[in-house]
Amino acid sequence: MAIISEFSPPILTIRVLGGFDFNVASEFGKAFEEHGDLPEQYVIDMMDVESLDSSGLGLMLLLRNFVGVDKPLVQLRNISPKVRKVLLIAHFDRIFDVK
């Protein structure tokens, strides 16, 4: 379980490895907070996400609130079918740009 972030202006990409859950909460928060409001777009790369629970969903909402709920600046990319199913059940496709 790890978080890797890369800021290539204007995009901040946050890559989640392993489980997207409470265990990565601190790292995930630091990944976007350390850049302040510099990024114009945020991408959560979920290529290596093996599992997603309610804590992971909450972390995505935390990022959305940080960015601003009226701005469609957060994209979810490279989602496995298993994780996509969780996102769709939670209706995250209505509040995030799911690729």
Backbone as JSON Lines, residues from 0, in Angstrom:
{"i":0,"aa":"M","n":[0.84,-1.18,0.0],"ca":[0.0,0.0,0.0],"c":[0.88,1.24,0.0]}
{"i":1,"aa":"A","n":[0.72,2.02,-1.03],"ca":[1.54,3.22,-1.15],"c":[0.84,4.23,-2.06]}
{"i":2,"aa":"I","n":[1.31,5.45,-1.93],"ca":[0.84,6.55,-2.76],"c":[2.05,7.15,-3.45]}
{"i":3,"aa":"I","n":[1.94,7.34,-4.75],"ca":[2.98,8.01,-5.51],"c":[2.32,9.21,-6.19]}
{"i":4,"aa":"S","n":[2.9,10.38,-5.99],"ca":[2.33,11.56,-6.63],"c":[3.36,12.19,-7.57]}
{"i":5,"aa":"E","n":[2.84,12.76,-8.64],"ca":[3.69,13.42,-9.63],"c":[2.98,14.68,-10.08]}
{"i":6,"aa":"F","n":[3.63,15.81,-9.89],"ca":[3.07,17.08,-10.33],"c":[3.79,17.53,-11.59]}
{"i":7,"aa":"S","n":[3.09,17.45,-12.69],"ca":[3.58,17.91,-13.97],"c":[2.61,19.01,-14.41]}
{"i":8,"aa":"P","n":[2.93,20.26,-14.05],"ca":[1.97,21.34,-14.24],"c":[1.27,21.28,-15.6]}
{"i":9,"aa":"P","n":[-0.02,21.44,-15.59],"ca":[-0.9,21.81,-14.48],"c":[-1.58,20.62,-13.81]}
{"i":10,"aa":"I","n":[-1.09,19.39,-14.03],"ca":[-1.79,18.18,-13.56],"c":[-1.04,17.51,-12.41]}
{"i":11,"aa":"L","n":[-1.77,17.22,-11.35],"ca":[-1.24,16.41,-10.25],"c":[-1.84,15.02,-10.39]}
{"i":12,"aa":"T","n":[-0.97,14.03,-10.58],"ca":[-1.42,12.64,-10.67],"c":[-1.05,11.93,-9.38]}
{"i":13,"aa":"I","n":[-2.05,11.3,-8.79],"ca":[-1.86,10.52,-7.56],"c":[-2.13,9.06,-7.9]}
{"i":14,"aa":"R","n":[-1.12,8.25,-7.75],"ca":[-1.24,6.82,-8.07],"c":[-1.34,6.04,-6.77]}
{"i":15,"aa":"V","n":[-2.37,5.22,-6.68],"ca":[-2.61,4.41,-5.5],"c":[-2.19,2.98,-5.81]}
{"i":16,"aa":"L","n":[-1.36,2.42,-4.93],"ca":[-0.87,1.05,-5.11],"c":[-1.44,0.16,-4.01]}
{"i":17,"aa":"G","n":[-2.07,-0.93,-4.37],"ca":[-2.62,-1.86,-3.38],"c":[-4.03,-1.48,-2.98]}
{"i":18,"aa":"G","n":[-4.29,-1.5,-1.69],"ca":[-5.61,-1.19,-1.17],"c":[-5.81,0.31,-1.02]}
{"i":19,"aa":"F","n":[-6.96,0.79,-1.49],"ca":[-7.31,2.2,-1.32],"c":[-8.24,2.24,-0.12]}
{"i":20,"aa":"D","n":[-7.63,2.44,1.06],"ca":[-8.36,2.34,2.31],"c":[-7.74,3.25,3.37]}
{"i":21,"aa":"F","n":[-8.14,3.08,4.62],"ca":[-7.68,3.92,5.72],"c":[-6.16,3.92,5.86]}
{"i":22,"aa":"N","n":[-5.52,2.83,5.5],"ca":[-4.06,2.72,5.66],"c":[-3.28,3.71,4.8]}
{"i":23,"aa":"V","n":[-3.89,4.25,3.76],"ca":[-3.2,5.23,2.91],"c":[-3.71,6.65,3.12]}
{"i":24,"aa":"A","n":[-4.56,6.85,4.12],"ca":[-5.2,8.15,4.33],"c":[-4.2,9.28,4.5]}
{"i":25,"aa":"S","n":[-3.23,9.1,5.35],"ca":[-2.25,10.15,5.61],"c":[-1.44,10.49,4.37]}
{"i":26,"aa":"E","n":[-0.94,9.46,3.7],"ca":[-0.14,9.66,2.48],"c":[-0.97,10.32,1.37]}
{"i":27,"aa":"F","n":[-2.21,9.88,1.24],"ca":[-3.07,10.42,0.19],"c":[-3.33,11.91,0.44]}
{"i":28,"aa":"G","n":[-3.64,12.26,1.68],"ca":[-3.88,13.66,2.02],"c":[-2.66,14.53,1.75]}
{"i":29,"aa":"K","n":[-1.51,14.06,2.14],"ca":[-0.27,14.81,1.91],"c":[0.0,15.0,0.42]}
{"i":30,"aa":"A","n":[-0.36,14.0,-0.38],"ca":[-0.09,14.04,-1.82],"c":[-0.75,15.24,-2.48]}
{"i":31,"aa":"F","n":[-1.95,15.62,-2.06],"ca":[-2.58,16.77,-2.7],"c":[-2.45,18.05,-1.88]}
{"i":32,"aa":"E","n":[-2.35,17.95,-0.57],"ca":[-2.26,19.16,0.25],"c":[-0.92,19.88,0.07]}
{"i":33,"aa":"E","n":[0.15,19.14,-0.19],"ca":[1.46,19.76,-0.3],"c":[1.6,20.67,-1.52]}
{"i":34,"aa":"H","n":[0.71,20.53,-2.49],"ca":[0.76,21.37,-3.69],"c":[-0.2,22.56,-3.6]}
{"i":35,"aa":"G","n":[-0.95,22.65,-2.53],"ca":[-1.88,23.76,-2.37],"c":[-2.86,23.82,-3.53]}
{"i":36,"aa":"D","n":[-3.09,25.03,-4.01],"ca":[-4.04,25.19,-5.11],"c":[-3.35,25.35,-6.46]}
{"i":37,"aa":"L","n":[-2.09,24.91,-6.56],"ca":[-1.35,25.03,-7.82],"c":[-1.88,24.17,-8.95]}
{"i":38,"aa":"P","n":[-2.22,22.9,-8.71],"ca":[-2.73,22.08,-9.82],"c":[-4.07,22.61,-10.35]}
{"i":39,"aa":"E","n":[-4.22,22.52,-11.65],"ca":[-5.49,22.88,-12.28],"c":[-6.35,21.65,-12.5]}
{"i":40,"aa":"Q","n":[-5.72,20.48,-12.45],"ca":[-6.44,19.23,-12.63],"c":[-5.79,18.16,-11.76]}
{"i":41,"aa":"Y","n":[-6.62,17.26,-11.25],"ca":[-6.15,16.17,-10.41],"c":[-6.57,14.85,-11.04]}
{"i":42,"aa":"V","n":[-5.64,13.9,-11.08],"ca":[-5.92,12.58,-11.62],"c":[-5.59,11.55,-10.54]}
{"i":43,"aa":"I","n":[-6.54,10.69,-10.24],"ca":[-6.27,9.55,-9.37],"c":[-6.12,8.34,-10.29]}
{"i":44,"aa":"D","n":[-4.88,7.87,-10.38],"ca":[-4.57,6.71,-11.23],"c":[-4.79,5.45,-10.4]}
{"i":45,"aa":"M","n":[-5.76,4.66,-10.81],"ca":[-6.17,3.49,-10.04],"c":[-5.73,2.18,-10.68]}
{"i":46,"aa":"M","n":[-4.73,2.25,-11.54],"ca":[-4.26,1.06,-12.27],"c":[-3.87,-0.07,-11.32]}
{"i":47,"aa":"D","n":[-3.24,0.27,-10.2],"ca":[-2.74,-0.74,-9.28],"c":[-3.57,-0.89,-8.01]}
{"i":48,"aa":"V","n":[-4.81,-0.38,-8.03],"ca":[-5.69,-0.52,-6.87],"c":[-6.27,-1.93,-6.88]}
{"i":49,"aa":"E","n":[-6.01,-2.67,-5.8],"ca":[-6.5,-4.03,-5.68],"c":[-7.85,-4.1,-4.98]}
{"i":50,"aa":"S","n":[-8.07,-3.14,-4.07],"ca":[-9.34,-3.11,-3.34],"c":[-9.67,-1.68,-2.99]}
{"i":51,"aa":"L","n":[-10.96,-1.42,-2.84],"ca":[-11.47,-0.09,-2.51],"c":[-12.58,-0.26,-1.49]}
{"i":52,"aa":"D","n":[-12.45,0.43,-0.36],"ca":[-13.5,0.35,0.65],"c":[-14.05,1.74,0.93]}
{"i":53,"aa":"S","n":[-14.91,1.86,1.93],"ca":[-15.55,3.13,2.24],"c":[-14.55,4.21,2.63]}
{"i":54,"aa":"S","n":[-13.44,3.83,3.23],"ca":[-12.41,4.82,3.56],"c":[-11.8,5.4,2.29]}
{"i":55,"aa":"G","n":[-11.55,4.57,1.3],"ca":[-11.02,5.04,0.02],"c":[-12.01,5.97,-0.67]}
{"i":56,"aa":"L","n":[-13.29,5.62,-0.62],"ca":[-14.31,6.5,-1.19],"c":[-14.3,7.84,-0.47]}
{"i":57,"aa":"G","n":[-14.17,7.79,0.85],"ca":[-14.12,9.01,1.65],"c":[-12.91,9.87,1.31]}
{"i":58,"aa":"L","n":[-11.78,9.24,1.04],"ca":[-10.58,9.99,0.66],"c":[-10.77,10.71,-0.67]}
{"i":59,"aa":"M","n":[-11.47,10.07,-1.59],"ca":[-11.75,10.73,-2.87],"c":[-12.66,11.93,-2.66]}
{"i":60,"aa":"L","n":[-13.63,11.79,-1.76],"ca":[-14.51,12.92,-1.47],"c":[-13.74,14.04,-0.78]}
{"i":61,"aa":"L","n":[-12.78,13.68,0.06],"ca":[-11.93,14.67,0.72],"c":[-11.18,15.5,-0.32]}
{"i":62,"aa":"L","n":[-10.62,14.83,-1.32],"ca":[-9.94,15.54,-2.41],"c":[-10.92,16.44,-3.15]}
{"i":63,"aa":"R","n":[-12.08,15.93,-3.44],"ca":[-13.09,16.72,-4.15],"c":[-13.46,17.97,-3.37]}
{"i":64,"aa":"N","n":[-13.62,17.83,-2.06],"ca":[-13.93,18.99,-1.22],"c":[-12.77,19.97,-1.17]}
{"i":65,"aa":"F","n":[-11.55,19.46,-1.17],"ca":[-10.36,20.29,-1.17],"c":[-10.28,21.12,-2.45]}
{"i":66,"aa":"V","n":[-10.57,20.49,-3.57],"ca":[-10.52,21.15,-4.88],"c":[-11.68,22.13,-5.03]}
{"i":67,"aa":"G","n":[-12.83,21.75,-4.53],"ca":[-14.04,22.55,-4.68],"c":[-15.09,21.73,-5.41]}
{"i":68,"aa":"V","n":[-16.23,21.58,-4.78],"ca":[-17.26,20.69,-5.32],"c":[-17.88,21.21,-6.61]}
{"i":69,"aa":"D","n":[-17.71,22.49,-6.9],"ca":[-18.3,23.04,-8.11],"c":[-17.36,22.98,-9.31]}
{"i":70,"aa":"K","n":[-16.18,22.39,-9.11],"ca":[-15.19,22.32,-10.18],"c":[-14.94,20.86,-10.57]}
{"i":71,"aa":"P","n":[-15.16,20.52,-11.83],"ca":[-14.93,19.13,-12.28],"c":[-13.46,18.88,-12.6]}
{"i":72,"aa":"L","n":[-12.62,18.94,-11.57],"ca":[-11.19,18.87,-11.8],"c":[-10.56,17.54,-11.42]}
{"i":73,"aa":"V","n":[-11.34,16.59,-10.94],"ca":[-10.79,15.32,-10.48],"c":[-11.22,14.21,-11.44]}
{"i":74,"aa":"Q","n":[-10.22,13.53,-12.01],"ca":[-10.48,12.4,-12.89],"c":[-10.01,11.12,-12.22]}
{"i":75,"aa":"L","n":[-10.77,10.06,-12.42],"ca":[-10.38,8.72,-11.98],"c":[-10.04,7.93,-13.23]}
{"i":76,"aa":"R","n":[-8.81,7.39,-13.29],"ca":[-8.35,6.71,-14.5],"c":[-7.85,5.3,-14.21]}
{"i":77,"aa":"N","n":[-7.83,4.5,-15.27],"ca":[-7.26,3.15,-15.23],"c":[-7.9,2.29,-14.15]}
{"i":78,"aa":"I","n":[-9.2,2.21,-14.19],"ca":[-9.96,1.53,-13.15],"c":[-10.25,0.09,-13.57]}
{"i":79,"aa":"S","n":[-9.97,-0.84,-12.67],"ca":[-10.26,-2.25,-12.95],"c":[-11.78,-2.46,-12.9]}
{"i":80,"aa":"P","n":[-12.28,-3.51,-13.53],"ca":[-13.72,-3.79,-13.49],"c":[-14.25,-3.94,-12.05]}
{"i":81,"aa":"K","n":[-13.47,-4.57,-11.19],"ca":[-13.88,-4.79,-9.8],"c":[-14.04,-3.45,-9.06]}
{"i":82,"aa":"V","n":[-13.08,-2.58,-9.22],"ca":[-13.13,-1.27,-8.56],"c":[-14.2,-0.39,-9.21]}
{"i":83,"aa":"R","n":[-14.32,-0.46,-10.53],"ca":[-15.36,0.32,-11.23],"c":[-16.75,-0.02,-10.7]}
{"i":84,"aa":"K","n":[-16.97,-1.29,-10.42],"ca":[-18.28,-1.72,-9.89],"c":[-18.59,-1.01,-8.57]}
{"i":85,"aa":"V","n":[-17.59,-0.93,-7.69],"ca":[-17.78,-0.23,-6.41],"c":[-18.09,1.24,-6.65]}
{"i":86,"aa":"L","n":[-17.35,1.88,-7.56],"ca":[-17.57,3.28,-7.87],"c":[-18.97,3.53,-8.43]}
{"i":87,"aa":"L","n":[-19.43,2.65,-9.28],"ca":[-20.76,2.8,-9.86],"c":[-21.85,2.59,-8.83]}
{"i":88,"aa":"I","n":[-21.68,1.62,-7.96],"ca":[-22.67,1.38,-6.9],"c":[-22.78,2.61,-6.0]}
{"i":89,"aa":"A","n":[-21.64,3.26,-5.74],"ca":[-21.62,4.46,-4.9],"c":[-21.96,5.73,-5.68]}
{"i":90,"aa":"H","n":[-22.27,5.59,-6.97],"ca":[-22.62,6.71,-7.86],"c":[-21.5,7.74,-7.98]}
{"i":91,"aa":"F","n":[-20.26,7.3,-7.87],"ca":[-19.13,8.21,-8.0],"c":[-18.95,8.67,-9.45]}
{"i":92,"aa":"D","n":[-19.57,7.97,-10.38],"ca":[-19.51,8.4,-11.77],"c":[-20.31,9.68,-11.97]}
{"i":93,"aa":"R","n":[-21.14,10.03,-11.01],"ca":[-21.93,11.27,-11.11],"c":[-21.16,12.47,-10.56]}
{"i":94,"aa":"I","n":[-20.15,12.23,-9.75],"ca":[-19.44,13.36,-9.13],"c":[-17.97,13.44,-9.53]}
{"i":95,"aa":"F","n":[-17.48,12.43,-10.23],"ca":[-16.1,12.43,-10.71],"c":[-16.11,12.14,-12.21]}
{"i":96,"aa":"D","n":[-15.05,12.56,-12.86],"ca":[-14.86,12.22,-14.28],"c":[-14.18,10.84,-14.29]}
{"i":97,"aa":"V","n":[-14.96,9.81,-14.57],"ca":[-14.46,8.42,-14.54],"c":[-14.06,8.03,-15.95]}
{"i":98,"aa":"K","n":[-12.77,7.7,-16.12],"ca":[-12.24,7.32,-17.44],"c":[-11.98,5.83,-17.49]}
